[in-house]
Structure formats: C-alpha cells, structure tokens
Amino acid sequence: MSHLIAPSLLSCDLSDIKSEILMLNKSKADWYHIDVMDGYFVPNITFGFPIIKSIKKYSKKPLDVHLMITNPSKYILDFKNAGADILTIHYEVENHLDRTVNKIKSNGMKAGVAINPHTPISYLENIINMIDIVCLMSVNPGFGGQKFIINTYKKITQLKNLILNNSSKTLIEIDGGVTLENKNKLLNLGADILVAGNTIFSNPDPNEIISKLKFN
C-alpha cells in the first residue's frame, strides 16, 4: 500500500475553510485530519460537531477525526453522525480501551489509538490486533507548528516490530512536525500515514507540498 497523506485542518485558513476543503478535494491528499480538543486533555479548544458536519458536507475524502478529549466513549455516536470515517482516541484518557474501540468499530468507523510522546509502545501489546491505526504523537498534543520529537524514530521501529510480531494489519500514523526533510526517514522506518499541517498550509502552494509528501 502506498503511504497516505492527511492534511491537518488545524493549520488551514479557518476563515475560508470551505475553499480549503474544495482545494484539498482536488489534491493528492488521501484523508482530512481533524483535531478535536476540549481544553482539558490538552490546553486548546478546536473543532466541534457543527464544524465537522460542515467539512463533511463538502469533502470527497474520508475524515480522520483525532479526539484529544476526556471521556471520548461518551461521544462515539455523535462523531459518527457528524461524519467521522476514522475515529482515534487517546490511550491516556480511556480506562476501558477495548470496549471503546469495539464501540467505534460497531458504529462502522475505523478505530485508532493515539499515544503521547512519553507513552511506551509496549502499552499497546494487548490491543494491537483490535485497532486499525496507531497514531504516534511526534509532538506534545495541543498546538500545531511544533518541532518534531526525535525519539519518535525509535518508537516507529518499536511499533513496527510489535505489529509484525503479532501479524497485525494495524497502520502507523505520524502526527506532528512532519516535513519534506523527515518524511522519507519516517516512511522507511514503517510509517503508513503522514499528518501534516503547518508544512502544507504555510506554503503558498499547498497542492505542491502534498504531492511532494505523497511521491518520492
């Protein structure tokens, strides 16, 4: 499978988000990455259900919704109804991870689990065969434009080994600090999905950057 590119809408021009979505529809991007933050789990507040519904209205590609919120299990059906195709929850906030993952999948969405930079890969051992995606946070969650954390390279290798040793089909998603300079190393180590926000939307030609991230 060719790797996937998921532009992070947190970095797009939110004053003209419809135009940004229409632009991405025509690009080589595969998914739209939508960060949902509640001001509790992370020190920021972002998209809610009305915004996601508006994005879904114009999007022609899957919505990759990343929940950086407390009590995510409470809102699974709400995010499904808002238009999420992939729903990712954080290991650090969910006490009943397997139950919530099953709830996501039973509602027809792909299930992802995200882990913060300090969370060991070994914590995923008992759930690796249940989930579709592991989202490795390569920055501390909460804000776009942060510097890539170098230890992520080591964690990709550890995660790839865990996946292979368990004959799992789980995909590896990298979220934070992805650039044209580090994308080849990320892919060579085993990343399947690259989330990029500032790298894409700070450029005058986002389409060109998406194409460069997508193709070697």
MIDOSE-1310 file (N, C-alpha, C; in nm, 2 decimals, decimal comma, always signed):
residues 216
mshl	+0,08/-0,12/+0,00/+0,00/+0,00/+0,00/+0,09/+0,13/+0,00; +0,06/+0,22/-0,09/+0,13/+0,35/-0,09/+0,09/+0,42/+0,04; +0,18/+0,50/+0,09/+0,15/+0,57/+0,21/+0,04/+0,68/+0,19; -0,02/+0,72/+0,29/-0,13/+0,81/+0,29/-0,09/+0,95/+0,34
iaps	-0,15/+1,06/+0,29/-0,12/+1,19/+0,34/-0,26/+1,25/+0,39; -0,25/+1,30/+0,52/-0,37/+1,35/+0,58/-0,34/+1,49/+0,63; -0,37/+1,59/+0,55/-0,35/+1,73/+0,59/-0,43/+1,76/+0,72; -0,37/+1,83/+0,81/-0,43/+1,87/+0,93/-0,50/+2,00/+0,92
llsc	-0,63/+2,00/+0,93/-0,71/+2,12/+0,91/-0,69/+2,22/+1,02; -0,63/+2,18/+1,12/-0,60/+2,28/+1,23/-0,51/+2,40/+1,18; -0,43/+2,37/+1,08/-0,34/+2,47/+1,02/-0,40/+2,54/+0,90; -0,52/+2,51/+0,85/-0,57/+2,57/+0,73/-0,63/+2,71/+0,76
dlsd	-0,67/+2,78/+0,66/-0,73/+2,91/+0,68/-0,88/+2,89/+0,72; -0,90/+2,89/+0,85/-1,03/+2,86/+0,91/-1,13/+2,97/+0,87; -1,09/+3,08/+0,83/-1,18/+3,19/+0,79/-1,24/+3,16/+0,65; -1,19/+3,06/+0,58/-1,24/+3,02/+0,45/-1,22/+2,87/+0,43
ikse	-1,27/+2,80/+0,53/-1,25/+2,66/+0,54/-1,32/+2,58/+0,42; -1,43/+2,63/+0,37/-1,49/+2,57/+0,25/-1,39/+2,57/+0,13; -1,33/+2,68/+0,11/-1,23/+2,68/-0,01/-1,12/+2,59/+0,02; -1,07/+2,58/+0,14/-0,96/+2,49/+0,17/-1,00/+2,34/+0,15
ilml	-1,13/+2,31/+0,18/-1,17/+2,17/+0,16/-1,18/+2,14/+0,01; -1,24/+2,24/-0,07/-1,25/+2,22/-0,21/-1,11/+2,21/-0,28; -1,02/+2,28/-0,23/-0,88/+2,27/-0,28/-0,82/+2,13/-0,25; -0,84/+2,08/-0,13/-0,79/+1,95/-0,09/-0,86/+1,84/-0,17
nksk	-0,99/+1,86/-0,20/-1,06/+1,76/-0,28/-0,99/+1,73/-0,41; -0,92/+1,83/-0,47/-0,85/+1,82/-0,60/-0,71/+1,78/-0,58; -0,66/+1,77/-0,46/-0,52/+1,75/-0,43/-0,49/+1,60/-0,43; -0,37/+1,56/-0,40/-0,33/+1,42/-0,38/-0,35/+1,37/-0,24
adwy	-0,41/+1,45/-0,16/-0,43/+1,41/-0,02/-0,53/+1,30/-0,02; -0,51/+1,21/+0,08/-0,60/+1,09/+0,10/-0,71/+1,11/+0,20; -0,68/+1,17/+0,31/-0,77/+1,19/+0,42/-0,77/+1,33/+0,46; -0,87/+1,38/+0,54/-0,86/+1,51/+0,61/-0,84/+1,47/+0,76
hidv	-0,74/+1,53/+0,82/-0,72/+1,51/+0,96/-0,78/+1,62/+1,04; -0,87/+1,58/+1,13/-0,94/+1,68/+1,21/-0,91/+1,66/+1,36; -0,85/+1,76/+1,42/-0,81/+1,75/+1,56/-0,92/+1,81/+1,65; -0,98/+1,73/+1,74/-1,08/+1,78/+1,83/-1,02/+1,79/+1,97
mdgy	-1,02/+1,91/+2,02/-0,96/+1,93/+2,16/-1,06/+2,00/+2,25; -1,06/+1,96/+2,37/-1,16/+2,01/+2,47/-1,11/+2,10/+2,57; -0,98/+2,14/+2,57/-0,93/+2,23/+2,68/-0,90/+2,16/+2,81; -0,92/+2,03/+2,82/-0,90/+1,96/+2,94/-0,78/+1,86/+2,92
fvpn	-0,79/+1,77/+2,83/-0,69/+1,68/+2,80/-0,57/+1,75/+2,74; -0,59/+1,85/+2,66/-0,49/+1,94/+2,60/-0,53/+2,08/+2,63; -0,43/+2,17/+2,63/-0,47/+2,31/+2,66/-0,51/+2,39/+2,54; -0,61/+2,34/+2,47/-0,66/+2,41/+2,35/-0,80/+2,36/+2,32
itfg	-0,88/+2,44/+2,25/-1,01/+2,41/+2,21/-1,03/+2,43/+2,06; -1,08/+2,32/+1,99/-1,08/+2,34/+1,85/-1,22/+2,30/+1,80; -1,23/+2,21/+1,70/-1,35/+2,18/+1,62/-1,45/+2,11/+1,70; -1,58/+2,14/+1,68/-1,69/+2,07/+1,74/-1,77/+2,00/+1,63
fpii	-1,89/+1,95/+1,67/-1,97/+1,88/+1,58/-2,02/+1,96/+1,46; -2,06/+2,09/+1,48/-2,11/+2,16/+1,36/-2,00/+2,19/+1,26; -1,88/+2,21/+1,30/-1,77/+2,23/+1,21/-1,74/+2,10/+1,13; -1,74/+1,99/+1,20/-1,72/+1,86/+1,13/-1,83/+1,83/+1,03
ksik	-1,95/+1,86/+1,07/-2,06/+1,84/+0,97/-2,05/+1,92/+0,85; -2,00/+2,04/+0,87/-1,98/+2,14/+0,76/-1,86/+2,08/+0,67; -1,76/+2,03/+0,73/-1,65/+1,98/+0,65/-1,70/+1,86/+0,57; -1,77/+1,77/+0,63/-1,83/+1,65/+0,57/-1,91/+1,69/+0,45
kysk	-1,98/+1,80/+0,46/-2,08/+1,84/+0,35/-2,00/+1,86/+0,22; -1,88/+1,91/+0,23/-1,80/+1,95/+0,11/-1,69/+1,85/+0,07; -1,65/+1,77/+0,17/-1,54/+1,68/+0,15/-1,57/+1,56/+0,06; -1,47/+1,52/-0,02/-1,49/+1,40/-0,10/-1,39/+1,29/-0,06
kpld	-1,33/+1,31/+0,06/-1,24/+1,21/+0,11/-1,27/+1,18/+0,26; -1,22/+1,07/+0,31/-1,25/+1,03/+0,45/-1,20/+1,13/+0,55; -1,28/+1,15/+0,66/-1,25/+1,23/+0,77/-1,18/+1,15/+0,88; -1,06/+1,18/+0,91/-0,98/+1,12/+1,01/-0,98/+1,21/+1,13
vhlm	-1,07/+1,17/+1,22/-1,10/+1,25/+1,34/-1,02/+1,21/+1,46; -0,94/+1,29/+1,51/-0,85/+1,26/+1,62/-0,90/+1,33/+1,75; -0,95/+1,25/+1,85/-1,01/+1,31/+1,97/-0,90/+1,32/+2,08; -0,87/+1,45/+2,11/-0,78/+1,48/+2,22/-0,87/+1,54/+2,33
itnp	-0,96/+1,45/+2,38/-1,06/+1,49/+2,48/-1,07/+1,39/+2,59; -1,13/+1,43/+2,70/-1,16/+1,33/+2,81/-1,30/+1,27/+2,78; -1,32/+1,15/+2,83/-1,45/+1,08/+2,81/-1,49/+1,06/+2,67; -1,40/+1,02/+2,58/-1,43/+1,00/+2,44/-1,54/+0,90/+2,41
skyi	-1,55/+0,80/+2,50/-1,66/+0,70/+2,47/-1,80/+0,76/+2,48; -1,81/+0,87/+2,54/-1,95/+0,93/+2,55/-2,00/+0,99/+2,42; -1,90/+1,01/+2,33/-1,94/+1,09/+2,21/-1,92/+1,01/+2,08; -1,90/+0,88/+2,09/-1,87/+0,80/+1,97/-1,98/+0,81/+1,86
ldfk	-2,11/+0,80/+1,90/-2,22/+0,80/+1,80/-2,23/+0,95/+1,75; -2,20/+1,05/+1,83/-2,21/+1,18/+1,78/-2,11/+1,21/+1,67; -1,99/+1,16/+1,69/-1,89/+1,18/+1,59/-1,92/+1,10/+1,46; -1,98/+0,98/+1,48/-2,02/+0,91/+1,36/-2,13/+0,99/+1,28
naga	-2,22/+1,04/+1,35/-2,33/+1,12/+1,29/-2,28/+1,25/+1,23; -2,17/+1,30/+1,28/-2,11/+1,43/+1,23/-2,03/+1,40/+1,10; -1,99/+1,27/+1,08/-1,93/+1,24/+0,95/-1,79/+1,18/+0,97; -1,75/+1,14/+1,09/-1,62/+1,07/+1,10/-1,62/+0,94/+1,03
dilt	-1,51/+0,91/+0,96/-1,48/+0,78/+0,90/-1,38/+0,70/+0,97; -1,29/+0,77/+1,03/-1,18/+0,71/+1,12/-1,19/+0,79/+1,25; -1,20/+0,72/+1,36/-1,21/+0,79/+1,49/-1,09/+0,74/+1,58; -1,01/+0,83/+1,62/-0,89/+0,79/+1,71/-0,91/+0,85/+1,85
ihye	-0,88/+0,77/+1,95/-0,89/+0,81/+2,09/-0,75/+0,80/+2,15; -0,73/+0,86/+2,26/-0,60/+0,86/+2,32/-0,60/+0,75/+2,43; -0,49/+0,67/+2,43/-0,47/+0,57/+2,53/-0,47/+0,63/+2,67; -0,42/+0,75/+2,68/-0,40/+0,81/+2,82/-0,53/+0,85/+2,89
venh	-0,64/+0,85/+2,82/-0,77/+0,90/+2,88/-0,87/+0,79/+2,89; -0,85/+0,68/+2,83/-0,95/+0,58/+2,82/-0,92/+0,46/+2,91; -1,00/+0,44/+3,01/-0,98/+0,33/+3,11/-1,03/+0,19/+3,05; -1,13/+0,20/+2,96/-1,18/+0,07/+2,90/-1,16/+0,07/+2,75
ldrt	-1,03/+0,06/+2,72/-0,99/+0,09/+2,58/-1,05/-0,01/+2,48; -1,05/-0,14/+2,52/-1,11/-0,24/+2,43/-1,26/-0,22/+2,40; -1,33/-0,18/+2,51/-1,47/-0,16/+2,49/-1,50/-0,04/+2,40; -1,42/+0,07/+2,42/-1,44/+0,19/+2,33/-1,40/+0,16/+2,19
vnki	-1,30/+0,09/+2,17/-1,25/+0,05/+2,03/-1,36/-0,03/+1,97; -1,42/-0,13/+2,04/-1,53/-0,21/+1,98/-1,65/-0,12/+1,95; -1,68/-0,02/+2,03/-1,79/+0,07/+2,01/-1,77/+0,15/+1,88; -1,65/+0,20/+1,86/-1,61/+0,27/+1,74/-1,64/+0,18/+1,62
ksng	-1,59/+0,06/+1,62/-1,59/-0,03/+1,50/-1,74/-0,08/+1,48; -1,81/-0,09/+1,59/-1,95/-0,14/+1,57/-2,04/-0,03/+1,51; -1,99/+0,09/+1,51/-2,06/+0,21/+1,45/-2,01/+0,24/+1,31; -1,93/+0,14/+1,26/-1,89/+0,15/+1,12/-1,77/+0,24/+1,09
mkag	-1,70/+0,27/+1,19/-1,58/+0,36/+1,17/-1,45/+0,27/+1,19; -1,34/+0,31/+1,13/-1,21/+0,26/+1,16/-1,17/+0,31/+1,30; -1,11/+0,23/+1,38/-1,07/+0,27/+1,51/-0,92/+0,29/+1,53; -0,88/+0,41/+1,58/-0,74/+0,44/+1,60/-0,72/+0,46/+1,75
vain	-0,59/+0,44/+1,79/-0,55/+0,47/+1,93/-0,42/+0,56/+1,91; -0,43/+0,67/+1,98/-0,31/+0,77/+1,98/-0,24/+0,75/+2,11; -0,11/+0,77/+2,10/-0,03/+0,77/+2,22/+0,06/+0,90/+2,22; +0,08/+0,96/+2,34/+0,16/+1,08/+2,36/+0,31/+1,04/+2,35
phtp	+0,40/+1,14/+2,33/+0,54/+1,11/+2,32/+0,60/+1,03/+2,43; +0,55/+1,04/+2,55/+0,60/+0,98/+2,67/+0,55/+0,84/+2,70; +0,44/+0,80/+2,62/+0,38/+0,67/+2,65/+0,45/+0,56/+2,58; +0,49/+0,45/+2,65/+0,56/+0,34/+2,59/+0,48/+0,26/+2,48
isyl	+0,54/+0,22/+2,38/+0,48/+0,13/+2,28/+0,43/+0,00/+2,34; +0,49/-0,05/+2,44/+0,46/-0,18/+2,50/+0,31/-0,18/+2,56; +0,26/-0,06/+2,59/+0,13/-0,05/+2,64/+0,02/-0,09/+2,54; +0,06/-0,10/+2,41/-0,04/-0,13/+2,31/-0,04/-0,28/+2,28
enii	+0,04/-0,36/+2,35/+0,06/-0,50/+2,31/-0,07/-0,58/+2,31; -0,16/-0,55/+2,41/-0,28/-0,63/+2,43/-0,40/-0,58/+2,34; -0,37/-0,48/+2,26/-0,48/-0,42/+2,18/-0,44/-0,41/+2,03; -0,32/-0,44/+2,00/-0,27/-0,41/+1,87/-0,34/-0,48/+1,75
nmid	-0,40/-0,60/+1,78/-0,48/-0,67/+1,68/-0,62/-0,63/+1,67; -0,66/-0,54/+1,76/-0,80/-0,49/+1,76/-0,82/-0,36/+1,68; -0,71/-0,28/+1,67/-0,72/-0,15/+1,62/-0,67/-0,14/+1,47; -0,72/-0,04/+1,40/-0,68/-0,02/+1,26/-0,56/+0,07/+1,25
ivcl	-0,55/+0,16/+1,34/-0,44/+0,26/+1,33/-0,38/+0,29/+1,47; -0,25/+0,31/+1,47/-0,19/+0,37/+1,59/-0,13/+0,51/+1,55; -0,18/+0,61/+1,61/-0,13/+0,75/+1,59/-0,02/+0,78/+1,69; +0,10/+0,79/+1,64/+0,21/+0,83/+1,72/+0,23/+0,98/+1,72
msvn	+0,21/+1,04/+1,84/+0,22/+1,18/+1,85/+0,37/+1,21/+1,85; +0,42/+1,28/+1,75/+0,56/+1,32/+1,74/+0,58/+1,46/+1,79; +0,48/+1,52/+1,85/+0,49/+1,65/+1,92/+0,40/+1,63/+2,04; +0,41/+1,72/+2,14/+0,32/+1,72/+2,25/+0,18/+1,77/+2,20
pgfg	+0,07/+1,70/+2,22/-0,05/+1,74/+2,16/-0,11/+1,87/+2,22; -0,18/+1,94/+2,13/-0,24/+2,06/+2,17/-0,23/+2,18/+2,07; -0,12/+2,19/+2,00/-0,10/+2,30/+1,91/-0,02/+2,26/+1,79; -0,05/+2,32/+1,68/+0,02/+2,30/+1,55/+0,15/+2,37/+1,55
gqkf	+0,24/+2,33/+1,45/+0,36/+2,41/+1,43/+0,47/+2,38/+1,53; +0,46/+2,27/+1,60/+0,57/+2,23/+1,70/+0,68/+2,15/+1,63; +0,80/+2,15/+1,70/+0,91/+2,08/+1,65/+0,90/+1,93/+1,67; +0,94/+1,85/+1,57/+0,94/+1,71/+1,57/+1,02/+1,65/+1,68
iint	+0,97/+1,56/+1,76/+1,05/+1,49/+1,87/+1,12/+1,38/+1,81; +1,26/+1,38/+1,82/+1,35/+1,29/+1,75/+1,32/+1,14/+1,80; +1,29/+1,12/+1,93/+1,26/+0,99/+1,98/+1,15/+0,91/+1,91; +1,07/+0,99/+1,83/+0,97/+0,92/+1,75/+1,02/+0,82/+1,66
ykki	+1,14/+0,84/+1,60/+1,20/+0,74/+1,51/+1,22/+0,60/+1,58; +1,26/+0,61/+1,71/+1,28/+0,48/+1,78/+1,15/+0,42/+1,81; +1,04/+0,50/+1,84/+0,91/+0,44/+1,86/+0,85/+0,38/+1,74; +0,87/+0,44/+1,62/+0,82/+0,38/+1,50/+0,88/+0,24/+1,48
tqlk	+1,01/+0,22/+1,50/+1,07/+0,09/+1,49/+1,01/-0,01/+1,59; +0,99/+0,04/+1,72/+0,93/-0,05/+1,82/+0,79/-0,09/+1,78; +0,72/+0,01/+1,73/+0,58/-0,02/+1,70/+0,57/-0,11/+1,58; +0,66/-0,09/+1,48/+0,66/-0,18/+1,36/+0,69/-0,32/+1,40
nlil	+0,78/-0,34/+1,49/+0,81/-0,47/+1,54/+0,70/-0,54/+1,61; +0,63/-0,46/+1,69/+0,51/-0,51/+1,76/+0,40/-0,56/+1,66; +0,38/-0,48/+1,56/+0,28/-0,51/+1,46/+0,32/-0,64/+1,39; +0,45/-0,65/+1,34/+0,49/-0,77/+1,27/+0,49/-0,89/+1,36
nnss	+0,53/-0,88/+1,48/+0,54/-0,99/+1,57/+0,40/-1,05/+1,61; +0,30/-0,97/+1,59/+0,16/-1,01/+1,62/+0,08/-1,03/+1,49; +0,15/-1,03/+1,38/+0,08/-1,05/+1,25/-0,04/-0,96/+1,23; -0,02/-0,83/+1,28/-0,13/-0,73/+1,28/-0,13/-0,66/+1,15
ktli	-0,24/-0,60/+1,11/-0,25/-0,52/+0,99/-0,27/-0,37/+1,03; -0,24/-0,34/+1,15/-0,25/-0,20/+1,20/-0,16/-0,11/+1,13; -0,21/+0,01/+1,09/-0,13/+0,11/+1,02/-0,07/+0,21/+1,12; +0,05/+0,26/+1,09/+0,12/+0,36/+1,17/+0,10/+0,50/+1,11
eidg	+0,04/+0,59/+1,20/+0,02/+0,73/+1,16/+0,11/+0,82/+1,24; +0,18/+0,91/+1,18/+0,27/+1,00/+1,24/+0,20/+1,14/+1,24; +0,19/+1,20/+1,36/+0,12/+1,33/+1,38/+0,20/+1,43/+1,45; +0,25/+1,53/+1,38/+0,33/+1,64/+1,44/+0,47/+1,66/+1,38
gvtl	+0,50/+1,77/+1,33/+0,63/+1,80/+1,29/+0,68/+1,73/+1,16; +0,58/+1,68/+1,08/+0,62/+1,61/+0,96/+0,66/+1,72/+0,86; +0,77/+1,69/+0,79/+0,82/+1,79/+0,69/+0,87/+1,71/+0,57; +0,91/+1,79/+0,46/+0,97/+1,73/+0,35/+1,10/+1,67/+0,38
enkn	+1,17/+1,72/+0,48/+1,30/+1,68/+0,52/+1,30/+1,54/+0,60; +1,20/+1,52/+0,68/+1,20/+1,39/+0,75/+1,10/+1,29/+0,70; +1,02/+1,32/+0,60/+0,92/+1,22/+0,55/+0,98/+1,09/+0,50; +1,09/+1,09/+0,43/+1,15/+0,97/+0,38/+1,20/+0,88/+0,49
klln	+1,26/+0,93/+0,60/+1,30/+0,85/+0,71/+1,18/+0,79/+0,78; +1,08/+0,87/+0,80/+0,95/+0,82/+0,86/+0,90/+0,70/+0,78; +0,89/+0,72/+0,65/+0,84/+0,61/+0,57/+0,93/+0,49/+0,56; +1,05/+0,51/+0,56/+1,15/+0,40/+0,56/+1,14/+0,31/+0,68
lgad	+1,12/+0,38/+0,80/+1,11/+0,31/+0,92/+0,98/+0,23/+0,94; +0,87/+0,27/+0,86/+0,75/+0,19/+0,86/+0,62/+0,27/+0,88; +0,63/+0,41/+0,87/+0,51/+0,49/+0,88/+0,42/+0,46/+0,75; +0,29/+0,46/+0,77/+0,19/+0,44/+0,67/+0,11/+0,57/+0,63
ilva	+0,09/+0,65/+0,73/+0,01/+0,77/+0,72/+0,09/+0,89/+0,78; +0,10/+1,00/+0,70/+0,17/+1,12/+0,75/+0,07/+1,23/+0,76; +0,05/+1,28/+0,88/-0,03/+1,40/+0,91/+0,06/+1,52/+0,90; +0,02/+1,62/+0,82/+0,10/+1,74/+0,81/+0,01/+1,86/+0,81
gnti	+0,04/+1,96/+0,89/-0,05/+2,08/+0,89/+0,03/+2,20/+0,85; +0,12/+2,25/+0,93/+0,19/+2,37/+0,90/+0,28/+2,36/+0,78; +0,34/+2,24/+0,76/+0,42/+2,22/+0,64/+0,34/+2,24/+0,51; +0,21/+2,20/+0,51/+0,13/+2,21/+0,39/+0,07/+2,35/+0,38
fsnp	+0,01/+2,40/+0,49/-0,07/+2,52/+0,47/+0,00/+2,65/+0,49; +0,13/+2,65/+0,53/+0,21/+2,77/+0,54/+0,28/+2,79/+0,41; +0,27/+2,70/+0,31/+0,33/+2,72/+0,18/+0,23/+2,79/+0,09; +0,27/+2,87/+0,00/+0,18/+2,94/-0,10/+0,11/+2,84/-0,19
dpne	+0,17/+2,72/-0,21/+0,12/+2,62/-0,30/+0,10/+2,49/-0,22; -0,01/+2,48/-0,14/-0,03/+2,35/-0,06/-0,03/+2,23/-0,15; -0,09/+2,24/-0,27/-0,10/+2,12/-0,35/+0,03/+2,06/-0,39; +0,13/+2,15/-0,41/+0,26/+2,11/-0,45/+0,33/+2,03/-0,33
iisk	+0,31/+2,09/-0,21/+0,37/+2,02/-0,09/+0,30/+1,89/-0,07; +0,17/+1,88/-0,08/+0,10/+1,75/-0,07/+0,16/+1,65/-0,17; +0,18/+1,69/-0,29/+0,24/+1,60/-0,39/+0,38/+1,55/-0,35; +0,46/+1,65/-0,30/+0,59/+1,61/-0,26/+0,59/+1,52/-0,14
lkfn	+0,50/+1,53/-0,05/+0,49/+1,44/+0,06/+0,44/+1,30/+0,02; +0,35/+1,30/-0,09/+0,29/+1,18/-0,14/+0,39/+1,10/-0,22; +0,47/+1,16/-0,30/+0,55/+1,09/-0,40/+0,70/+1,12/-0,37; +0,78/+1,02/-0,39/+0,93/+1,04/-0,36/+0,99/+1,11/-0,48
